[in-house]
Amino acid sequence: MSSKIWWSAGALCFFAVGGQAQSGGAADASAPEAAVTPRSGVVEVTYSPPKGGRYFDAGDTRLDEERTEKTLAKHLQQLGARWLPPGGTLKLNITEIDLAGRIPPTAINRVRVLGGGADWPRIELSYELVDADGRTQRGDEAVSDMNYTMTRPTPYWNETLAYEKRMLDDWFYQRFARRSL
């Protein structure tokens, strides 16, 4: 079972600056939309859970997993808007999610406990980055943060998936922060 969540970082950035494109002159209503260059790259996120259709630990129920997928896709899209070069397209396929902490089997309210031991966040993925000139960079990675409890998950300390977001921030910046291929 594979689901796809897609947002256009260029479109989000475009609307964030007031919805006006600058093309160096008066806007031509007959000009094709493809002539407008996005101000940032685009991130497409797909999910391919392992056999059996469930991740190791992306939530307790399928609804929890869908929320996790949506939250991670939105966050990665925001990172693309910030760090990808204009005209770039990053395709991510997430194959495994293991959230920080564990839900004890005896927990009544299904509260996730962060122990700081062997319960660090981990996401397995493959990626393909194509820049505006058509050059491609590919890779498969297991992104993890074994020291997730050693620092505060700033600026996400009051958000859901705070440790996962911080981990993805670090990984995204190291791999894609407006670099040419």
N, C-alpha and C positions, 0 to 999 in steps of 0.2 A: 504494500500500500504506500503510495507516494503522494504527498500533497505539495502544493506550490503556493507560496506567499510572495507577492511581488509588489514593491513600491518603487516609484521613480524618484531617486534623490534629487535629480535635476528639476523635476516638477515641484517638489517640496521647496527647494531652494528658490525656484522661480517665483512661487507664490509668496514666499517669505520676504522677498524684496519688493513686494507691491505689485507683482504681476506684469511688470513692464520689461520687455526685451529691448536691448539697445543694439541696433544693427548698423549704426554709423550714419543713419539718415532717417528720413520719414518712413514710417512703416508702410509696406506695400501689402494691401489686403490680398492680392493675387499670388504673393510669394508662398511657396510651399512651407509647411511647418518644419520640415527637416532642415531648413536653412538656419533655424535658431539653434545655436550651440548651447548645450546645457552648461551651467556654471560649475557643475561638479559631476562626478561619475555616477553610474547607476549600479545598484546592487540587486541581484536576483538571488533569492534564497529558496532552495528546494529541500525537502526532507525525505530521506529514505531510511526509515527505521530498519533494524536488523530483522532477520527471519522471525516470524511470529508477530510482527507488527508493533512490538513494544520496545521502548528504550530501556536501558538498565535502570535509570531512575530520573525520569523527567516529570514525575508527579505520580500521585496515587491512582488517578483514574484517567481515562482517555480524555475527558474534559480538561483535566489538569495539564496533560501533555499538549493539547491544542493551545491552551493559554501560554504555556512555555514556548511553544513554537512561534506563536504570534509575537510574544514579547521579544524574543531573541531576534526575529526577522526585523522588527521595527527598530531595534537598537542597532543592528548591523547596517540598516539603511541610513540611520542618522550618522553613523561613523563614515559611511561612504560619502555622504553629503559634505562631511567635514574634511576628509583626508584623501579621497580619490581625485586624481587629476581630471580636469574637464575632458569629456569625450570618452572616458574609460568605462568599461563594463566589467564588473566582478560577478562571476557566477559561483555561488557557494552551494555545496550539497552536504548537508549535515546528516551523518549516518549514525551517530551515537550521542546521547546526552546523559550525563551523570551529574546531577545538581549537588551543590555543597551541602554537607550534613546528611543526616539520615532521619527517617521517621521511625521511631521505635515501634515495634509490633504491638506493644501494650498501650500506646498513646491513645487516649480517648478522643481528643480533639485533632488528631493527625498533625501535630506540631513538629516541624522540622528542627532537629537539634544539631547545632554545629559543634562538633567535638574537637576539631583541630587535628585529629589523627588521620587515619586512612580514609577520610571522607571528603577530600578536596574536590572542587568542581573540575569536570573534564568534558570536553566536546571533541568528537572526532569528525573531521570534515575533509572535503577535497575542494579545491578552488581553481578557477581559471580567470585570469585577469587579461583583458584585451584592451590595449591603450588606443588612443585616437588614430594612431598610425597603423593599427592592425597587428602590432607585436603582441605576443602571447607569453604569459608566465603561468605555469601550472604547479600544483603541489597537493600532497596529501599530508595532513597533520593531525596530531592529537594535542589539542590545546588544553593545558591544565595549569593549576596554581596550587602547588603543595603547601605554600605558606599563606594561604588565604586568610587565616585568622590572625596573622601577625600585624596586619595593617588594617586601618579602617577603610571600608569600601567607598571612600569619597569619590565622586560626589553623589553616590547612589545609596547612601546609608539608610535612607528612609523609603526605598523603593523595593519592589519585588525583584528577585534575581540579582541583588546588588553585587554579590561576589562574582557571579558569572559575567555581568556587564563589565566590571573592572578588569577581569581576566581577558575578555574580548577586546577591550580598549587597548590594553598593552600589546596583544597579538596583532591587532589591526594596524596600529601605529608602526610597529616594527616591520611589518610586511609591506604596507601599501602607502604610507604617508607621502603622497604626492611625488613619488619617485618615478623616474622614467625607467623603462625596462632595458 
